[in-house]
Amino acid sequence: MKKVIAILLALVMVIGLAACGGKTTPANNNSGNNNNVAPSGPVKPEKPETDPDKIADSMTSADGKYEVAFVTDIGQLKDKSFNQGTYDGVKLYAYNNGLSYKYYQPANGAEATDDDRYNAMKAAADGGAKVVVCAGFLQAAALEKAAKEFTNVKFVFIDGWPLGVDNVAGIAFKEEQCGYFAGYAVVKEGYEKLGFMGGGGGTNDACCRYGWGFVQGANDAAKEMGKKVEVKYTWQYGANFQASAELQTMANGWYTNGTEIIFSCGGSIFDSITAAASANDGKVIGVDVDQSFDSKTVVTSALKGIGAAASWACGKAYDGTWAEIGGKGTSLGAAENATGLPTATWSMKNYSVAEYEKQLKAVIDGTLKIDDAVIKAPEYPKSTDNVTVLYE
């Protein structure tokens, strides 16, 4: 089996080739963004771009209209995670197909209201958008209102559901799978004192699935190795997915008291956790996209195909196949190359790519089943035979 990253990048390339790529399966899209190349207008390039780092976040449209739009979740656009990864897919699709594009951030940042989100969507629709990609479960109420008002606009709801509206496509992921892969891998690598710090305050389905999957993976690896491991587990200070001094202090305390590696599961909280890791010679597991490029503390990342799924869904809006996803919910996982680990960049030495690929195949063919329960705060994953969960 080819490495997952190679498959993912190949699929991203195919998605970017033409708007008629509706049959292409979505996969992961990992990136940062250095704004190296700024498009002068919506002109289809002779050669498709596969690196979102080389496409500017902003462009100028001669007629002042922007056909493909992105509305951010709370947190910054350049969060090195969910917002940035999703927008990278939007940019790639628009740029490679000669379409104008623009991002919109709801007013009031972490304190954004449903009205703020609706106003961002309305601005996109009024600004000429034919497709609006919205990131994050908090968009639901505003998105339902906007979709019913702007019926000629197609809305892609990443980490969402269809809302009972035909012009909304809900795209969700099987985060329990990539959480499992990460937990299993780091225990096999030799880590015994783990941590999980989640965003969304414990009410975000995606983060909850990541966390429970992580505990399951750690348990299975520990059981195979005949050992016991510990997982510290918290939703504190991550409700708004923002970095904070309080979260950094907590992470610092965990590392000081023996935690070896923390799964950073919540957008910009990554910055607080990696700062604490750097100060304590600790390690980090990234989330959503390959975050090894952003910190030397990252051992691996739990990947899901947010960017390429956004590209894929945008293509459905242009190729006549929107009915396949519009008004429906689509859940993507390992079978669609949409969950996994970045084997090309991980720094693990004791856990092999061959072992991982065997496990990945088992998930795809159904031999390995991972519980997808959404366990929300104030509840939390219970201790298992081989994992002691310590909740803070």
Sequence and secondary structure as in RCSB ss.txt:
>XXXX:A:sequence
MKKVIAILLALVMVIGLAACGGKTTPANNNSGNNNNVAPSGPVKPEKPETDPDKIADSMTSADGKYEVAFVTDIG
QLKDKSFNQGTYDGVKLYAYNNGLSYKYYQPANGAEATDDDRYNAMKAAADGGAKVVVCAGFLQAAALEKAAKEF
TNVKFVFIDGWPLGVDNVAGIAFKEEQCGYFAGYAVVKEGYEKLGFMGGGGGTNDACCRYGWGFVQGANDAAKEM
GKKVEVKYTWQYGANFQASAELQTMANGWYTNGTEIIFSCGGSIFDSITAAASANDGKVIGVDVDQSFDSKTVVT
SALKGIGAAASWACGKAYDGTWAEIGGKGTSLGAAENATGLPTATWSMKNYSVAEYEKQLKAVIDGTLKIDDAVI
KAPEYPKSTDNVTVLYE
>XXXX:A:secstr
   HHHHHHHHHHHHHH TT TTS               SSS   SS    GGGS S    TTS  SEEEE  SS
 TT SSHHHHHHHHHHHHHHHTT  EEEE  TTGGG  HHHHHHHHHHHHHTT SEEEEESGGGHHHHHHHHHH 
TTSEEEEET   TT TTEEEEEE HHHHHHHHHHHHHHHT  EEEEEESGGG  HHHHHHHHHHHHHHHHHHHHH
T  EEEEEE TT TT    HHHHHHHHHHHHTT  EEEEESTTHHHHHHHHHHHHT EEEEEES GGGT TTEEE
EEEE HHHHHHHHHHHHHTT GGGTTTSEEEE GGGT EE  TTT   SSS HHHHHHHHHHHHHTSS       
 TT      SSEEEEE 
